[in-house]
Amino acid sequence: MIDLDLMTRRFIIGEGKESPSVRGYVETALSIIETIRPKSQRETRQLSIVKEHLREIKRINRKLEEKMFRLEEQIKILEEGK
């Protein structure tokens, strides 16, 4: 059952706010870059490099999230063993 009073209280005092993840920031940056129309070949190359770098950041972030998840699982297993 959903506790509407708790949800309302959290919303009012701002506890429900979660800061955006790295993935969210990268997705937002990529969508903004997609809307930019380059005026020269130089700008076109620069935008393609930025897009490539953001994709690489996204890939690295995904790997780090997977590693963090595995480590958290290992911690849980170790804590259960105590």
N, C-alpha and C positions, 0 to 999 in steps of 0.2 A: 504494500500500500504506500502511496506517495504522501509524504508529510508536507502539505501545502504551507502550513505555518512556518516550518523550517526553511522551505524553499524561498518563501517571501522574505523572511528575516535575512537569509544569506544574500538575496538579491539587493535588498535595501542597504545593507552595510558593505556590500561589495565582495563578500567571501566567495561568491560563485564565479568570480572572474578568474579565468585561467590565462596566463600569459601565452601568447602564440608560440608554437614550437618552431624549431629551425626549419622544418619542412614547410610550415605555413609561410614563414618569411620568404623562403626560396620560391614557393609557388606564386606568391604575390609579386615578387620581383620579376619572375619570368613573364607573368601576365602583363605587367607594365611595359616590359621591354618589347613584347609582341606588338604593342600598340604604337610604338615609336616608329616613325617613317624616316629612314635615313635620307639625307640630302646629297650625299656623296659616296663614292666607293670607300673612302677611308672610314666614314661612319658605319657603312655596311659591314666592313671587316671588324671594326671595333665591337659592334653589336653581336656579331657571330661569335667572337671570342668571349664576350661576357656570357652569352647563352651557354657556350660550352663549359665555362667555368662554373656556372650555376648548376648545370647538370652533374658535373663532377662533385660539387659540394653535396648535392642531393644524394648521389650514390654513396659517398663517404658517410654521410649522416645515416643513411639506411643501414649500412654495415655496423656503425657504432651503436645504433638502437638495437640491432640484433644481438650484438655482443653484450650490451648492457642487460638485455632480457635474460640471456644465458647465465650471466654472472649473478643476477638476482635470484634465478632459480637455484643455482649452486649454493648461494647463501641460505636460502630457505631449507634446502636439504641438510646443510651443515647444522643449522639451528635446530632442526628436528632431531638430529642425532645426539644432541646434548642431553 
